[in-house]
Amino acid sequence: MTAPIVAAVDTIENNPILNISIFIAFVAITLFIVVRVSRRNQSAADYYAGGRSFSGTQNGFAISGDYLSAASFLGVTGAIAINGYDGFLYSIGFLVAWLVALLLVAELMRNTGKFTMADVLSFRLQQRPVRMAAATTTLAVCFFYLLAQMAGAGGLVSLLLGIDNKVGQSVVVAVVGVLMIVYVLIGGMKGTTWVQIIKAWLLVGAALIMTVWVLGLHGFNFSSVLEHAVAASEQGAAMLAPGLQYGGKELDFISLGLALVLGTAGLPHVLMRFYTVPTAKEARKSVVWAIWLIGAFFLFALVMGYGAAALVGQETILGAPGGVNSAAPLLALKLGGPILMGVVSAIAFATILAVVAGLALTAAASFAHDIYGSVIKKGKASPETEVRVGKITVVVLGIVAIVGGIGVQGQNIAFLVALAFAVAASANLPTIIYSLYWKKFNTRGAVLSMYGGLISALVLIAFSPVVSGSETSLLGAGVDFAIFPLANPGIISIPLGFLFGWLGSVTSKRAEDAALAAEMEVRSLTGHGAEAAVEH
């Protein structure tokens, strides 16, 4: 690296007062927007699906805002900065996963459903047991995903304010949880969607600026960025080759890859976004926008990750509050000083806030609409009562997420999200695929698939190195009951989810309603009847 570059990036210090000012300004602006749009929330469809009033372009940006979580911006950038090529594999997995979701389930789910994933899974099966199982798996996936976002929030704002102790970071996590509750209670899906749209613009724009800046410092030559990253890294040329993180752990990598590629198609909060557009045509349009935005962002993340390794240095990143998740904000500090760092960190915080709001809303809709409305009240609850129960759910979930977020401080959030993907791929995806494509699939198969996939994923995670047995485990090296050797359960739990679904279906003698099955097939493929159904 040339001397002028070194001098430019080594003389800048963080400015907590400026950072918190930008942060507060952003929160104030977004809260104002949420309050304004919330005045038009008049029904359950408004609260859960934004009144189905968003265009394909708007929803494409909102999907990007929902999908590009803290794991994408902070976790993937940090993973590339520390582990090079192996870190970039997260990007590939996240992007390919989106294509799988598009091709297999997205439009079919939108045509069949109303508010939640359970609407689709229970369409031609027994309502109560299937909705109960679907709501349970939805809540589990949302909880794991929320943990990752909370971990990112704690590290990010701690870096902004220069907080490096556990108590201070815990307070930060609590503040994020409270803001999440406020956003969802006030804004519903309309408010959440607009926050996601704004955040997508800001995030992709900031990533583009930082990418161009990094390339500009290196003569717009990406090879030069890689050379400087190699020179600054203790691992040297290993940064550019496979194996730095997963060398000798091929099964771990395959398990991670399966979870990432298949998990998105089972993420309830992403699938729920397709219910916010009025027609199947707009759903397809939103997908096109989302693919371009998401694909571009992950290319920017590659440059930002290696740029952080070259300009900031791995030791500085790992030693900062938030550890590996601090790479992107520290890169912004090196490039543009405290102002750019404050702006980028505010955008990263917007990323977290938008995603946790979407997750909380999905969990609330699932509990209120599926468990309370359909199981407890047997379909007799009024929409107003469902919305009120949903808001109570948001408060409870927020408290649980705060407690869990405090417990996972310091974990790489891309890794934590990969666990959520594994749970989604194991518990939800098999049932979704079977429901949409297998006529002989039945209620027993659905219930066994969801509970079996969920339990197997959770048990394997509990007895894996993620929880105990190493320095990076949640319980530390002092506690060791890790008997499952892989960090991600996908390679075992995903096939088990499919196996349970098949086994339950072939062993059940109950005949499902053939007319409903035929109606679901026609509706999912053509969209005929879907627009009328969602109004009732």
C-alpha positions, 0 to 999 in steps of 0.5 A: 500500500502506498504511503499517502493511503496509509497516512490518510486512513491512520489519522482519523478518530471516531466521533461518538457525539456526531455519530449519535446525532446522525443516529437520532436524526435518522430515528426521528425522520423514520418515526415521523414517516411511520406515524404519517402512513399509520393514519391509513391503517383501518383494517387487518389487511392494512396492518398485516399486508399494507392494504395490498397497495404497493407497486411492484417497484416499491415492493422490490425495494422493500423486499431488498430492504427486508432481505439485506439484513445486518447479516448482509451488510455487517456480517458478510463484509466482516466475514470477507475482511477476516476470512476472504474467499470463504467469507464471500461464500455467504454472499453466494449462498444468500443470492442463489437462495433468492433465486430458488425462492423465486423459482419454486415458491414466491408467486405460487405462495402469493397467489394462494395465501392471504396474510401468512405462510400458514394460509398456504400450508393449511389451504387444502388440509386440516386448518387447526393442526397445520396452522398451529404447526406453521405458526410455531415454526414461524415464531422459531425462525423469527426468533433466531433471525431476531437474535442475529439482528440484535447482536448486530445492533449491540455491536454497531451502536457500541462502536458508534458510542465507543462502548466496550463493556457488556452492560453498555452493549446490553442497554443498546440492545434494549433500546433497539428492542423498544424502538422495534416495538414502537415502529411495529405497534404504530406503523404496521405493514405500511410503516414497516414497508416504507422504512424498508424502502428508504433503507434499501435506497440508503443501503445500496447507495452507501455500499455503492459510494464506499465501493467506488471510493475503495476502488478509487484509492486503488486506481479503480483496479480490483486486483490492487485491492486484493493485493493490498488485502493480502499484504495487510493480512497475516494469512497472506494469499490464503485470503484469496483461496478456499479453505481459510475458514472451512479448510478441513471442514467440508461437511460444515461448508456443505451444511451451511450452503444447503441452509443458505440456498434453501432457507430463504424459500422458507423465511416467513418474513420474506414470503409475507412481502408478496402479500402486499402487492395487488396482483401476481404481475406486480409480484413478478415485477417486485422480484425482478427489482429485488434480484437486481438490487440484491445482486448488485449489493453483494458485488459491492460487499465483495469490494468492501470486505477486501477493502476493509482488510486492506485499509482497516486491517484484521486486527483492528476489526477484531479488536473493535466493539462488535468484532467482525461485524465492525468492518463496514463502519470502520471502513467508512471511518477510514474512507470519509472520517466521522461523518461518513462513519456516522451516516453508514452506521445510521444506515446499518442501524436502519437495516437492523430496524427495518428487518426486526420490524418485519420479523416482529410483524410476521411473528405477530401476524402468525400468532394472532391470525393463525393461533389466536384467530384460527385455532383458539377462536376457531375463525370467529375472532374479529379482525380488530381483535386479531390486530390487538392480539398481534400488537400484544405479541409484538411487545412480548416478542420484543422483550424475549428478543432483547434478552436473547440479543444480550446473550449472543453479543459478539457472535458473527451475525451472518453465522447466526442468520445461517442458523435461522436459515437452517431452521426455516429450510428444515421446518418450513420448506419441505411442507411448502414444496409438498403443499404446492407440488404433491397432490398426495400430501396430507395433514399428518405429513404437514404436521410431522414435517414441520415439527420434525424438521424444527425439533431436529434442527433445534436439537442439533444446534443445541448439541453443536459447537455453536452452544458449547465446547469452544471459545466462540460458543454461546456458553464458552469453552468451560461448558462442553456437551457438543456431540454434533460436530457441525456448526450448522445442522442443515445437512441432517435436519433439511433431509429429515424435514422432507423425510418426515413429510413423506413418511407422514403422508404415506402412513396416513389413511385420511383422504384430504378434500380433492376439490380444495386441492384442485382449487389450490393448484389452479389458484397457485398457478394462475392467480385466479380467485386470489384477488377476490379471496384476500378481500374477505 
